[in-house]
């Protein structure tokens, strides 16, 4: 009698584990799909921002051209008298 009860309980536990594993797999597939969609949207936003940056760089290069030989900032003079 005890073996029958343990066998039935084992079958129930195995069935529940199977259902749990199937649920986890379904959740993982849904999460994977959601992440792929999120990354696709992120790529689109990065591309759009890259286009905006390129446009702004183009505008700035026209409105504020850089000289070919920009002036160098003055170098700090080191004091060697403390040696």
Chimera marker file (.cmm) of the C-alpha trace (Angstrom):
<marker_set name="trace">
<marker id="1" x="0.000" y="0.000" z="0.000" r="1" g="1" b="0" radius="0.5"/>
<marker id="2" x="2.807" y="2.391" z="0.913" r="1" g="1" b="0" radius="0.5"/>
<marker id="3" x="4.552" y="1.692" z="-2.416" r="1" g="1" b="0" radius="0.5"/>
<marker id="4" x="1.370" y="2.544" z="-4.323" r="1" g="1" b="0" radius="0.5"/>
<marker id="5" x="1.026" y="5.868" z="-2.481" r="1" g="1" b="0" radius="0.5"/>
<marker id="6" x="4.709" y="6.734" z="-3.039" r="1" g="1" b="0" radius="0.5"/>
<marker id="7" x="4.391" y="5.779" z="-6.712" r="1" g="1" b="0" radius="0.5"/>
<marker id="8" x="1.320" y="7.985" z="-7.114" r="1" g="1" b="0" radius="0.5"/>
<marker id="9" x="3.014" y="10.885" z="-5.317" r="1" g="1" b="0" radius="0.5"/>
<marker id="10" x="6.100" y="10.454" z="-7.478" r="1" g="1" b="0" radius="0.5"/>
<marker id="11" x="3.960" y="10.543" z="-10.610" r="1" g="1" b="0" radius="0.5"/>
<marker id="12" x="2.237" y="13.723" z="-9.391" r="1" g="1" b="0" radius="0.5"/>
<marker id="13" x="5.574" y="15.387" z="-8.559" r="1" g="1" b="0" radius="0.5"/>
<marker id="14" x="7.029" y="14.442" z="-11.952" r="1" g="1" b="0" radius="0.5"/>
<marker id="15" x="3.908" y="15.764" z="-13.704" r="1" g="1" b="0" radius="0.5"/>
<marker id="16" x="4.072" y="19.036" z="-11.784" r="1" g="1" b="0" radius="0.5"/>
<marker id="17" x="7.768" y="19.415" z="-12.582" r="1" g="1" b="0" radius="0.5"/>
<marker id="18" x="6.997" y="18.836" z="-16.264" r="1" g="1" b="0" radius="0.5"/>
<marker id="19" x="4.306" y="21.512" z="-16.197" r="1" g="1" b="0" radius="0.5"/>
<marker id="20" x="6.662" y="23.887" z="-14.371" r="1" g="1" b="0" radius="0.5"/>
<marker id="21" x="9.434" y="23.305" z="-16.901" r="1" g="1" b="0" radius="0.5"/>
<marker id="22" x="7.047" y="23.880" z="-19.828" r="1" g="1" b="0" radius="0.5"/>
<marker id="23" x="5.899" y="27.135" z="-18.218" r="1" g="1" b="0" radius="0.5"/>
<marker id="24" x="9.470" y="28.286" z="-17.700" r="1" g="1" b="0" radius="0.5"/>
<marker id="25" x="10.317" y="27.476" z="-21.324" r="1" g="1" b="0" radius="0.5"/>
<marker id="26" x="7.305" y="29.461" z="-22.544" r="1" g="1" b="0" radius="0.5"/>
<marker id="27" x="8.286" y="32.396" z="-20.329" r="1" g="1" b="0" radius="0.5"/>
<marker id="28" x="11.853" y="32.257" z="-21.624" r="1" g="1" b="0" radius="0.5"/>
<marker id="29" x="10.640" y="32.279" z="-25.243" r="1" g="1" b="0" radius="0.5"/>
<marker id="30" x="8.417" y="35.277" z="-24.517" r="1" g="1" b="0" radius="0.5"/>
<marker id="31" x="11.269" y="37.059" z="-22.755" r="1" g="1" b="0" radius="0.5"/>
<marker id="32" x="13.628" y="36.320" z="-25.640" r="1" g="1" b="0" radius="0.5"/>
<marker id="33" x="11.109" y="37.736" z="-28.118" r="1" g="1" b="0" radius="0.5"/>
<marker id="34" x="10.574" y="40.819" z="-25.967" r="1" g="1" b="0" radius="0.5"/>
<marker id="35" x="14.317" y="41.386" z="-25.617" r="1" g="1" b="0" radius="0.5"/>
<marker id="36" x="14.838" y="41.043" z="-29.375" r="1" g="1" b="0" radius="0.5"/>
<marker id="37" x="12.135" y="43.653" z="-29.978" r="1" g="1" b="0" radius="0.5"/>
<marker id="38" x="13.687" y="45.952" z="-27.378" r="1" g="1" b="0" radius="0.5"/>
<marker id="39" x="17.137" y="45.653" z="-28.947" r="1" g="1" b="0" radius="0.5"/>
<marker id="40" x="15.662" y="46.330" z="-32.397" r="1" g="1" b="0" radius="0.5"/>
<marker id="41" x="14.049" y="49.530" z="-31.095" r="1" g="1" b="0" radius="0.5"/>
<marker id="42" x="17.282" y="50.494" z="-29.356" r="1" g="1" b="0" radius="0.5"/>
<marker id="43" x="19.226" y="50.030" z="-32.600" r="1" g="1" b="0" radius="0.5"/>
<marker id="44" x="16.727" y="52.279" z="-34.394" r="1" g="1" b="0" radius="0.5"/>
<marker id="45" x="17.108" y="54.980" z="-31.732" r="1" g="1" b="0" radius="0.5"/>
<marker id="46" x="20.910" y="54.774" z="-31.865" r="1" g="1" b="0" radius="0.5"/>
<marker id="47" x="20.841" y="55.088" z="-35.659" r="1" g="1" b="0" radius="0.5"/>
<marker id="48" x="18.490" y="58.082" z="-35.466" r="1" g="1" b="0" radius="0.5"/>
<marker id="49" x="20.705" y="59.760" z="-32.872" r="1" g="1" b="0" radius="0.5"/>
<marker id="50" x="23.763" y="59.075" z="-35.029" r="1" g="1" b="0" radius="0.5"/>
<marker id="51" x="22.056" y="60.817" z="-37.945" r="1" g="1" b="0" radius="0.5"/>
<marker id="52" x="21.194" y="63.799" z="-35.729" r="1" g="1" b="0" radius="0.5"/>
<marker id="53" x="24.772" y="64.019" z="-34.461" r="1" g="1" b="0" radius="0.5"/>
<marker id="54" x="26.140" y="63.878" z="-38.008" r="1" g="1" b="0" radius="0.5"/>
<marker id="55" x="23.734" y="66.654" z="-39.019" r="1" g="1" b="0" radius="0.5"/>
<marker id="56" x="24.762" y="68.804" z="-36.053" r="1" g="1" b="0" radius="0.5"/>
<marker id="57" x="28.453" y="68.196" z="-36.767" r="1" g="1" b="0" radius="0.5"/>
<marker id="58" x="27.864" y="69.273" z="-40.353" r="1" g="1" b="0" radius="0.5"/>
<marker id="59" x="26.081" y="72.457" z="-39.258" r="1" g="1" b="0" radius="0.5"/>
<marker id="60" x="28.790" y="73.282" z="-36.718" r="1" g="1" b="0" radius="0.5"/>
<marker id="61" x="31.573" y="72.704" z="-39.257" r="1" g="1" b="0" radius="0.5"/>
<marker id="62" x="29.906" y="75.211" z="-41.597" r="1" g="1" b="0" radius="0.5"/>
<marker id="63" x="29.008" y="77.833" z="-38.990" r="1" g="1" b="0" radius="0.5"/>
<marker id="64" x="32.190" y="77.485" z="-36.914" r="1" g="1" b="0" radius="0.5"/>
<marker id="65" x="34.986" y="76.299" z="-39.199" r="1" g="1" b="0" radius="0.5"/>
<marker id="66" x="38.169" y="75.202" z="-37.474" r="1" g="1" b="0" radius="0.5"/>
<marker id="67" x="41.459" y="76.742" z="-38.581" r="1" g="1" b="0" radius="0.5"/>
<marker id="68" x="43.973" y="74.390" z="-40.186" r="1" g="1" b="0" radius="0.5"/>
<marker id="69" x="46.631" y="75.233" z="-37.566" r="1" g="1" b="0" radius="0.5"/>
<marker id="70" x="44.759" y="76.029" z="-34.362" r="1" g="1" b="0" radius="0.5"/>
<marker id="71" x="46.659" y="78.068" z="-31.769" r="1" g="1" b="0" radius="0.5"/>
<marker id="72" x="48.257" y="75.978" z="-29.046" r="1" g="1" b="0" radius="0.5"/>
<marker id="73" x="47.484" y="76.765" z="-25.406" r="1" g="1" b="0" radius="0.5"/>
<marker id="74" x="50.440" y="78.230" z="-23.511" r="1" g="1" b="0" radius="0.5"/>
<marker id="75" x="52.650" y="75.690" z="-21.741" r="1" g="1" b="0" radius="0.5"/>
<marker id="76" x="53.048" y="75.966" z="-17.974" r="1" g="1" b="0" radius="0.5"/>
<marker id="77" x="56.583" y="76.963" z="-16.962" r="1" g="1" b="0" radius="0.5"/>
<marker id="78" x="58.044" y="74.641" z="-14.347" r="1" g="1" b="0" radius="0.5"/>
<marker id="79" x="59.971" y="76.240" z="-11.488" r="1" g="1" b="0" radius="0.5"/>
<marker id="80" x="63.370" y="74.489" z="-11.108" r="1" g="1" b="0" radius="0.5"/>
<marker id="81" x="64.661" y="76.800" z="-8.329" r="1" g="1" b="0" radius="0.5"/>
<marker id="82" x="63.403" y="74.487" z="-5.569" r="1" g="1" b="0" radius="0.5"/>
<marker id="83" x="65.951" y="71.757" z="-6.476" r="1" g="1" b="0" radius="0.5"/>
<link id1="1" id2="2" r="1" g="1" b="0" radius="0.2"/>
<link id1="2" id2="3" r="1" g="1" b="0" radius="0.2"/>
<link id1="3" id2="4" r="1" g="1" b="0" radius="0.2"/>
<link id1="4" id2="5" r="1" g="1" b="0" radius="0.2"/>
<link id1="5" id2="6" r="1" g="1" b="0" radius="0.2"/>
<link id1="6" id2="7" r="1" g="1" b="0" radius="0.2"/>
<link id1="7" id2="8" r="1" g="1" b="0" radius="0.2"/>
<link id1="8" id2="9" r="1" g="1" b="0" radius="0.2"/>
<link id1="9" id2="10" r="1" g="1" b="0" radius="0.2"/>
<link id1="10" id2="11" r="1" g="1" b="0" radius="0.2"/>
<link id1="11" id2="12" r="1" g="1" b="0" radius="0.2"/>
<link id1="12" id2="13" r="1" g="1" b="0" radius="0.2"/>
<link id1="13" id2="14" r="1" g="1" b="0" radius="0.2"/>
<link id1="14" id2="15" r="1" g="1" b="0" radius="0.2"/>
<link id1="15" id2="16" r="1" g="1" b="0" radius="0.2"/>
<link id1="16" id2="17" r="1" g="1" b="0" radius="0.2"/>
<link id1="17" id2="18" r="1" g="1" b="0" radius="0.2"/>
<link id1="18" id2="19" r="1" g="1" b="0" radius="0.2"/>
<link id1="19" id2="20" r="1" g="1" b="0" radius="0.2"/>
<link id1="20" id2="21" r="1" g="1" b="0" radius="0.2"/>
<link id1="21" id2="22" r="1" g="1" b="0" radius="0.2"/>
<link id1="22" id2="23" r="1" g="1" b="0" radius="0.2"/>
<link id1="23" id2="24" r="1" g="1" b="0" radius="0.2"/>
<link id1="24" id2="25" r="1" g="1" b="0" radius="0.2"/>
<link id1="25" id2="26" r="1" g="1" b="0" radius="0.2"/>
<link id1="26" id2="27" r="1" g="1" b="0" radius="0.2"/>
<link id1="27" id2="28" r="1" g="1" b="0" radius="0.2"/>
<link id1="28" id2="29" r="1" g="1" b="0" radius="0.2"/>
<link id1="29" id2="30" r="1" g="1" b="0" radius="0.2"/>
<link id1="30" id2="31" r="1" g="1" b="0" radius="0.2"/>
<link id1="31" id2="32" r="1" g="1" b="0" radius="0.2"/>
<link id1="32" id2="33" r="1" g="1" b="0" radius="0.2"/>
<link id1="33" id2="34" r="1" g="1" b="0" radius="0.2"/>
<link id1="34" id2="35" r="1" g="1" b="0" radius="0.2"/>
<link id1="35" id2="36" r="1" g="1" b="0" radius="0.2"/>
<link id1="36" id2="37" r="1" g="1" b="0" radius="0.2"/>
<link id1="37" id2="38" r="1" g="1" b="0" radius="0.2"/>
<link id1="38" id2="39" r="1" g="1" b="0" radius="0.2"/>
<link id1="39" id2="40" r="1" g="1" b="0" radius="0.2"/>
<link id1="40" id2="41" r="1" g="1" b="0" radius="0.2"/>
<link id1="41" id2="42" r="1" g="1" b="0" radius="0.2"/>
<link id1="42" id2="43" r="1" g="1" b="0" radius="0.2"/>
<link id1="43" id2="44" r="1" g="1" b="0" radius="0.2"/>
<link id1="44" id2="45" r="1" g="1" b="0" radius="0.2"/>
<link id1="45" id2="46" r="1" g="1" b="0" radius="0.2"/>
<link id1="46" id2="47" r="1" g="1" b="0" radius="0.2"/>
<link id1="47" id2="48" r="1" g="1" b="0" radius="0.2"/>
<link id1="48" id2="49" r="1" g="1" b="0" radius="0.2"/>
<link id1="49" id2="50" r="1" g="1" b="0" radius="0.2"/>
<link id1="50" id2="51" r="1" g="1" b="0" radius="0.2"/>
<link id1="51" id2="52" r="1" g="1" b="0" radius="0.2"/>
<link id1="52" id2="53" r="1" g="1" b="0" radius="0.2"/>
<link id1="53" id2="54" r="1" g="1" b="0" radius="0.2"/>
<link id1="54" id2="55" r="1" g="1" b="0" radius="0.2"/>
<link id1="55" id2="56" r="1" g="1" b="0" radius="0.2"/>
<link id1="56" id2="57" r="1" g="1" b="0" radius="0.2"/>
<link id1="57" id2="58" r="1" g="1" b="0" radius="0.2"/>
<link id1="58" id2="59" r="1" g="1" b="0" radius="0.2"/>
<link id1="59" id2="60" r="1" g="1" b="0" radius="0.2"/>
<link id1="60" id2="61" r="1" g="1" b="0" radius="0.2"/>
<link id1="61" id2="62" r="1" g="1" b="0" radius="0.2"/>
<link id1="62" id2="63" r="1" g="1" b="0" radius="0.2"/>
<link id1="63" id2="64" r="1" g="1" b="0" radius="0.2"/>
<link id1="64" id2="65" r="1" g="1" b="0" radius="0.2"/>
<link id1="65" id2="66" r="1" g="1" b="0" radius="0.2"/>
<link id1="66" id2="67" r="1" g="1" b="0" radius="0.2"/>
<link id1="67" id2="68" r="1" g="1" b="0" radius="0.2"/>
<link id1="68" id2="69" r="1" g="1" b="0" radius="0.2"/>
<link id1="69" id2="70" r="1" g="1" b="0" radius="0.2"/>
<link id1="70" id2="71" r="1" g="1" b="0" radius="0.2"/>
<link id1="71" id2="72" r="1" g="1" b="0" radius="0.2"/>
<link id1="72" id2="73" r="1" g="1" b="0" radius="0.2"/>
<link id1="73" id2="74" r="1" g="1" b="0" radius="0.2"/>
<link id1="74" id2="75" r="1" g="1" b="0" radius="0.2"/>
<link id1="75" id2="76" r="1" g="1" b="0" radius="0.2"/>
<link id1="76" id2="77" r="1" g="1" b="0" radius="0.2"/>
<link id1="77" id2="78" r="1" g="1" b="0" radius="0.2"/>
<link id1="78" id2="79" r="1" g="1" b="0" radius="0.2"/>
<link id1="79" id2="80" r="1" g="1" b="0" radius="0.2"/>
<link id1="80" id2="81" r="1" g="1" b="0" radius="0.2"/>
<link id1="81" id2="82" r="1" g="1" b="0" radius="0.2"/>
<link id1="82" id2="83" r="1" g="1" b="0" radius="0.2"/>
</marker_set>
